[in-house]
Amino acid sequence: MRRRKPAPKQNLQQLAVLVLTLGLVLFFGIKSIVTASNLPQRPQQGQSLSRPDTPQIAETEPAPEEPAETAPSGKRAPVASATILSTGDVLMHKPLIEAAARADGTYDFSHMFRYIREYVQKADYAVANLETTLGGPGNPYQGAPAFNCPDSLVDAARDAGFDLFLTANNHCADTGTAGVIRTVETVRAKGMATLGTNLNDEENKYIVTDINGIQVGMLCYTYAGAQKEEGRPSLNGGAYLSKKGLVCYYLNDNLDAFYQLAQSQFTQMKAAGAEATVIYMHWGPEEYQLDASIAKQMIAQKLCDIGYDVIIGGHPHVVEPLQLLTSTVDPEHKTVCLYSMGNAVSNQRVAIDAIANSCPTGHTEDGVLFSVTFEKYDDGSVALAQVDVIPTWVELSSSQKYVVIPLEYARQDSWGSLYSLENADSAKRSFDRTMALVGGGLAEIRAYLSNE
């Protein structure tokens, strides 16, 4: 976990205020002595209070200086801040695995993250969705229909600065119950946290982590197709898990049970000290839709009513809109919801992938670096203070390397040279596609936070 350095103190400003104060004290002290020596005798009836040669004296002392503001525009100055950056599906199709293969039989995925590394490391906490399993070499390394990837993917993500992998999704059981468990063990052993799947039913289904002195509670849920009994789901049409409590999941045909779980987990996180809350939703089964379904909007509204601060979605493999929700229970409570982060990296490409028949517009090549910043104030309160979106695009180079390109607007004129792009126009089209989906919501949220 990376911690921000505290902001530098305004020593020069404090010194200036001190000098000014001493000057005023000295000035008015001298003035009062001079004035006392020149005071006239008490005037007789009808006599003027002042003489033509005696200056008027102020009837009241000057008002004391107002204390210097601690933040611009009268806002409170934070004593701590925590920025959480999230990105979408690390969707490990077989061509991505083959592109990482080396002559000695090992795999190196570091090239995928090299250009987003600076953004990931700048955040205080960084999260990505692991859309594969780490089932080990006993299973074939492949993509669909049963995803399995070499363990070194975790090394590349960790070295790029990611702190946590979301491991609850419709592909998390592609290598069976043993694959669910081995994925959790491997990610944790390599120094990253997991969220959404567990080693056993006794583990907490949530985490509360200290990020720069702010306690952030986080959950991750995926949809499931069915369950054999409570706690043993079938994911993506596969076999039912043989153990209970390994995956955080919900059923679309029993949302009331999910809402009870979400409420219970929220209450438990708060009791464990959570000052801010984020829930990740791998909701489905709809894919490749550019608008959030009515079902997802309904679930999001319920999570807002429960009290969650931020909802971040995944699964459609395309970016979906960003929205500011208002609680129907407490109109003062607002929730930021990004319905889908899209693909962080994948082989779902317009030119070469059959999936283009489902989404031929290029949106499957797009993703985001989505960040939220919480601030804590000197009264102990914590609030969401900032939201940001940097679109990303996956470039497939002539050397068959898949690289995530960060499309920060401020660097737009330099994208080609910064990232050695072979097709800068494709990057520009990707940026435009994503901002058309999230730009309106982002502007609304920023305006709200600015007023707050």
C-alpha positions in Angstrom: 0.0 0.0 0.0 1.4 3.4 -1.0 0.9 6.3 1.4 0.9 9.9 0.3 3.4 12.3 1.8 1.7 15.0 4.0 1.2 18.3 2.2 3.9 20.9 3.0 3.1 23.5 5.7 2.6 27.1 4.6 5.5 28.5 6.7 5.9 31.6 4.7 2.2 32.5 4.9 2.3 32.0 8.7 5.4 34.1 9.0 3.8 36.9 7.0 0.7 36.9 9.2 2.9 37.0 12.3 4.9 40.0 11.0 1.7 41.8 10.0 0.1 41.2 13.5 3.2 42.5 15.3 3.3 45.6 13.0 -0.4 46.4 13.8 0.2 46.0 17.5 3.2 48.3 17.4 1.4 50.8 15.3 -1.7 51.1 17.4 0.3 51.0 20.6 2.3 54.0 19.5 -0.8 55.8 18.2 -2.6 55.4 21.5 0.3 57.0 23.4 0.5 59.9 21.0 -3.3 60.4 21.0 -3.5 60.3 24.8 -1.0 63.2 25.1 -3.1 65.4 22.7 -6.5 64.7 24.1 -8.4 68.0 24.8 -10.1 68.8 28.1 -13.7 67.7 28.5 -15.7 70.1 26.2 -18.1 72.6 27.7 -21.7 72.6 26.6 -21.9 73.7 22.9 -18.1 73.4 22.4 -17.0 71.2 19.6 -15.4 67.9 20.4 -12.5 68.7 18.2 -10.4 71.7 17.3 -9.5 72.6 13.8 -5.9 71.7 14.5 -6.6 68.4 16.2 -7.2 65.3 14.1 -10.4 63.2 14.6 -9.9 60.0 16.7 -11.7 56.8 15.7 -14.5 56.1 18.1 -13.9 52.3 18.1 -10.8 50.2 17.8 -10.1 48.6 14.4 -11.8 45.2 14.0 -9.4 42.3 14.6 -8.1 40.6 11.5 -10.0 37.6 10.3 -8.1 34.3 10.7 -6.5 33.1 7.5 -8.6 30.5 5.6 -7.4 27.0 5.7 -8.8 26.1 2.3 -9.9 28.0 -0.8 -13.6 29.2 -1.1 -14.2 28.5 2.6 -13.9 24.7 2.3 -12.5 22.6 5.1 -8.9 21.6 4.7 -8.6 17.8 4.7 -6.3 16.1 7.2 -6.0 12.9 5.1 -7.0 11.8 1.6 -7.2 8.4 0.0 -7.4 7.9 -3.8 -8.5 4.5 -5.1 -7.9 3.7 -8.7 -9.8 0.9 -10.4 -9.6 -0.6 -13.9 -11.7 -3.2 -15.7 -11.3 -6.8 -17.0 -7.8 -8.2 -17.3 -9.4 -10.7 -19.7 -6.7 -13.2 -20.6 -7.5 -14.7 -24.0 -5.0 -17.1 -25.3 -3.3 -14.7 -27.8 -2.4 -12.5 -24.7 -0.8 -15.5 -23.1 1.1 -16.4 -26.3 2.3 -12.9 -26.6 3.9 -13.1 -23.1 5.7 -16.4 -23.8 9.5 -16.5 -23.7 11.9 -18.9 -25.2 12.8 -20.4 -21.8 9.2 -21.5 -21.2 8.3 -18.7 -18.8 5.8 -15.8 -19.3 6.3 -12.1 -18.9 3.2 -9.8 -19.0 4.9 -6.6 -17.8 4.6 -5.0 -21.3 0.8 -4.8 -20.9 0.9 -2.4 -18.0 4.1 -0.4 -18.7 2.3 2.8 -19.8 -0.3 2.9 -17.1 2.2 2.1 -14.4 2.7 5.8 -13.5 -1.0 6.3 -12.9 -1.4 3.1 -11.0 1.5 3.9 -8.7 0.4 7.5 -8.2 -2.9 6.2 -6.6 -2.9 5.3 -2.9 -4.6 2.0 -3.7 -5.1 0.3 -7.1 -7.6 -2.4 -8.1 -8.2 -4.5 -11.2 -10.6 -7.3 -12.2 -8.8 -10.7 -12.7 -10.9 -12.3 -15.4 -9.1 -15.6 -15.5 -8.1 -18.3 -13.0 -4.6 -19.3 -11.8 -5.4 -23.0 -11.9 -1.8 -24.0 -12.4 0.1 -25.8 -15.2 -2.0 -28.9 -14.7 -4.7 -27.1 -16.7 -4.1 -25.7 -20.2 -3.2 -22.1 -20.5 -6.1 -20.7 -22.5 -8.9 -18.2 -22.8 -12.5 -19.1 -23.3 -14.3 -21.2 -22.6 -12.2 -22.1 -19.5 -9.8 -19.3 -18.7 -6.5 -20.2 -17.1 -3.3 -18.1 -17.0 0.3 -18.4 -15.8 0.9 -17.1 -12.3 3.4 -14.5 -13.5 0.5 -12.3 -14.5 0.2 -11.4 -10.8 3.9 -10.4 -10.7 3.4 -8.0 -13.6 0.3 -6.5 -12.0 1.9 -6.2 -8.6 5.1 -4.6 -10.1 2.9 -2.1 -12.0 1.5 -1.0 -8.6 -1.8 -2.9 -8.3 -2.7 -3.7 -4.7 -5.8 -5.9 -5.1 -7.4 -8.2 -7.7 -11.1 -8.6 -7.8 -11.6 -12.4 -8.1 -15.4 -12.8 -8.2 -16.6 -13.0 -11.7 -18.4 -15.4 -14.0 -15.1 -17.0 -15.0 -13.6 -17.4 -11.5 -14.5 -21.1 -11.3 -13.3 -22.1 -14.8 -10.8 -24.5 -13.4 -13.2 -25.8 -10.7 -13.3 -25.5 -7.0 -9.5 -26.2 -6.8 -8.9 -23.3 -9.2 -10.9 -20.8 -7.1 -8.8 -21.7 -4.1 -5.5 -21.8 -5.9 -6.1 -18.4 -7.5 -6.7 -16.8 -4.0 -3.6 -18.5 -2.6 -1.4 -17.5 -5.5 -2.5 -13.8 -5.6 -2.0 -13.5 -1.8 1.3 -15.3 -1.8 2.6 -12.9 -4.4 1.8 -9.9 -2.2 -1.6 -8.7 -3.6 -5.0 -8.8 -1.8 -8.1 -10.6 -3.2 -11.7 -9.6 -3.0 -14.8 -11.6 -3.9 -13.5 -15.1 -3.5 -12.2 -16.8 -0.3 -10.3 -19.9 0.9 -13.2 -21.0 3.0 -16.6 -20.0 4.3 -15.2 -18.6 7.6 -13.3 -15.8 6.0 -14.8 -12.3 5.9 -16.5 -11.6 2.6 -15.4 -7.9 2.9 -12.2 -6.1 3.7 -11.7 -2.9 5.6 -8.3 -1.4 4.7 -6.4 1.6 6.0 -5.6 3.9 3.1 -3.7 6.9 4.4 -5.5 6.9 7.7 -9.0 6.5 6.1 -10.7 3.2 6.7 -12.3 2.0 3.5 -14.6 -1.0 3.4 -14.8 -2.9 0.1 -17.0 -5.7 -1.3 -17.1 -7.6 -4.6 -20.0 -9.7 -5.9 -20.7 -11.5 -9.1 -23.9 -12.8 -10.6 -24.3 -16.6 -10.7 -26.6 -18.7 -12.9 -27.9 -21.1 -10.2 -27.0 -22.6 -6.8 -27.2 -26.2 -5.7 -27.7 -25.1 -2.2 -26.9 -21.8 -0.4 -23.2 -21.1 -0.9 -22.5 -23.5 -3.8 -23.1 -21.6 -7.1 -22.8 -22.6 -10.7 -20.9 -19.9 -12.6 -21.0 -19.5 -16.4 -22.9 -22.7 -16.8 -20.2 -24.8 -15.1 -20.4 -27.4 -12.4 -21.5 -26.4 -8.9 -18.7 -25.6 -6.6 -18.0 -28.4 -4.1 -17.5 -26.1 -1.1 -19.6 -23.4 0.4 -18.7 -19.8 0.9 -15.9 -19.5 -1.6 -17.5 -17.0 -3.9 -19.5 -13.8 -3.2 -22.4 -14.1 -5.6 -26.1 -13.2 -6.1 -28.9 -14.6 -8.2 -30.9 -12.3 -10.4 -34.1 -14.3 -9.6 -33.6 -13.8 -5.8 -32.4 -10.2 -5.4 -34.1 -9.8 -2.0 -31.6 -12.3 -0.6 -28.8 -10.3 -2.1 -30.1 -7.0 -0.7 -30.1 -8.6 2.8 -26.5 -9.7 2.3 -25.5 -6.3 1.0 -27.2 -4.7 4.0 -25.6 -7.1 6.5 -22.1 -6.7 5.0 -22.5 -2.9 5.0 -23.4 -3.0 8.7 -20.5 -5.3 9.5 -18.0 -3.1 7.6 -19.3 0.0 9.5 -18.9 -1.9 12.8 -15.4 -2.8 11.8 -14.5 0.9 11.4 -15.2 1.6 7.7 -15.5 5.3 7.1 -16.1 5.0 3.3 -17.5 2.1 1.3 -17.0 0.8 -2.2 -18.8 -2.2 -3.7 -17.7 -3.8 -7.0 -20.5 -5.5 -9.0 -19.7 -8.0 -11.7 -23.3 -8.0 -12.8 -24.9 -9.8 -15.7 -25.7 -11.7 -17.8 -26.0 -8.9 -20.4 -22.8 -8.1 -22.3 -21.8 -5.5 -25.0 -24.6 -3.1 -24.1 -23.6 0.6 -24.0 -26.4 1.5 -21.6 -27.0 0.2 -18.1 -30.0 -2.2 -18.1 -33.1 -1.5 -16.0 -32.1 -4.4 -13.7 -28.7 -2.9 -13.0 -30.1 0.5 -12.3 -32.6 -1.0 -9.9 -29.8 -2.9 -8.0 -27.6 0.2 -8.0 -30.4 2.3 -6.5 -31.0 -0.3 -3.8 -27.2 -0.2 -2.9 -27.4 3.6 -2.8 -30.4 3.3 -0.4 -28.4 1.0 1.8 -25.7 3.6 2.0 -22.8 2.6 -0.2 -20.7 5.5 -1.3 -19.3 4.1 -4.6 -20.5 1.4 -7.0 -18.1 0.1 -9.7 -19.3 -2.4 -12.2 -17.9 -4.8 -14.7 -18.7 -7.8 -17.0 -20.2 -6.2 -20.2 -16.7 -5.8 -21.8 -17.6 -2.3 -22.8 -17.6 1.0 -20.8 -21.1 2.0 -19.6 -22.3 5.3 -18.2 -21.3 7.1 -15.0 -24.1 8.3 -12.8 -24.8 10.2 -9.5 -27.6 8.5 -7.5 -29.6 10.0 -4.7 -30.9 7.8 -1.9 -34.7 7.4 -1.6 -34.2 6.8 2.1 -31.9 9.7 2.9 -32.0 12.4 0.2 -28.7 13.8 1.6 -26.9 10.7 0.7 -25.4 10.4 -2.8 -23.7 7.4 -4.5 -21.3 7.5 -7.5 -22.0 4.6 -9.9 -19.9 3.6 -12.8 -21.9 0.8 -14.4 -19.0 -0.8 -16.3 -15.3 -0.2 -16.5 -15.0 -2.1 -19.8 -11.9 -4.2 -20.6 -8.6 -3.3 -19.2 -6.9 -5.6 -21.7 -8.2 -8.3 -23.9 -8.2 -9.8 -27.4 -11.7 -8.6 -28.2 -10.9 -6.5 -31.2 -13.0 -5.3 -34.1 -10.5 -6.5 -36.8 -9.7 -10.0 -35.6 -12.1 -11.3 -33.0 -15.3 -13.1 -33.7 -16.9 -11.2 -30.8 -17.0 -8.2 -33.0 -20.2 -9.5 -34.4 -21.7 -8.7 -30.9 -20.0 -5.3 -30.7 -18.5 -4.2 -34.0 -18.0 -0.6 -32.9 -14.6 -0.9 -31.2 -16.0 -0.4 -27.6 -14.5 -3.8 -26.6 -11.0 -2.2 -27.0 -11.8 0.5 -24.5 -11.5 0.8 -20.7 -10.9 3.3 -18.0 -8.7 4.2 -15.1 -11.4 5.3 -12.7 -10.4 7.0 -9.5 -12.3 8.2 -6.5 -10.7 10.3 -3.7 -12.1 10.3 -0.1 -11.1 13.1 2.3 -11.1 13.1 6.1 -11.5 16.4 8.0 -10.4 17.6 11.5 -13.9 16.8 12.9 -13.4 13.1 11.9 -15.9 13.1 9.1 -15.1 11.5 5.7 -16.6 12.4 2.4 -16.1 11.7 -1.3 -14.1 14.7 -2.7 -13.0 13.9 -6.2 -13.8 11.6 -9.1 -11.7 11.2 -12.3 -11.8 9.1 -15.5 -8.9 8.5 -17.8 -9.9 6.5 -20.8 -7.7 3.6 -21.9 -7.3 1.8 -25.2 -5.6 -1.6 -25.9 -3.1 -1.4 -28.8 -2.1 -4.5 -30.6 1.3 -3.7 -32.1 2.9 -5.2 -35.1 5.0 -7.2 -32.8 1.8 -8.8 -31.4 2.1 -7.2 -28.0 -1.1 -6.1 -26.2 -0.5 -2.8 -24.4 -2.9 -0.7 -22.3 -2.6 3.0 -23.5 -3.7 5.7 -21.0 -5.5 8.5 -22.9 -5.2 11.4 -20.6 -6.7 14.5 -22.3 -3.9 16.8 -21.1 -1.4 14.7 -23.1 -3.5 14.2 -26.2 -1.1 15.9 -28.5 1.7 13.6 -27.3 0.0 10.3 -27.3 1.7 9.1 -30.4 5.3 9.9 -29.3 4.8 9.0 -25.6 3.5 5.5 -26.4 5.0 4.9 -29.8 1.6 4.4 -31.3 1.3 2.9 -34.7 -2.2 4.2 -35.0 -2.9 7.4 -33.1 -6.2 7.8 -34.8 -7.5 4.6 -33.3 -6.5 6.0 -29.8 -8.4 9.2 -30.5 -11.5 7.3 -31.6 -11.3 5.2 -28.4 -11.1 8.3 -26.3 -14.1 9.9 -28.0 -16.2 6.7 -27.6 -15.5 6.5 -23.8 -16.0 10.2 -23.1 -19.3 10.1 -25.0 -20.5 7.5 -22.4 -19.1 8.9 -19.2 -18.5 12.6 -19.8 -21.9 13.8 -18.9 -22.0 11.9 -15.6 -18.5 13.0 -14.8 -19.4 16.6 -15.3 -22.5 16.3 -13.1 -20.6 14.6 -10.3 -17.8 17.1 -10.4 -20.3 20.0 -10.2 -22.0 18.4 -7.2 -18.7 17.7 -5.4 -17.6 21.3 -6.1 -20.7 22.7 -4.5 -20.4 20.4 -1.6 
